[in-house]
């Protein structure tokens, strides 16, 4: 799932909020969020 989310974010299909939701749901980790967005994940 990480690679799919990363590609979708890079293509502009996913927002940071959508990536954050994937972290909250346990689909990806906070570290993977940072790798995708370039920002630290903060509990939102």
Buried (B, 14 or more C-beta within 10 A) or exposed (E): EBEEBBEBBEEEEBEBEEBBEBBEEEBBEEEBBEEBBEEEBEEE
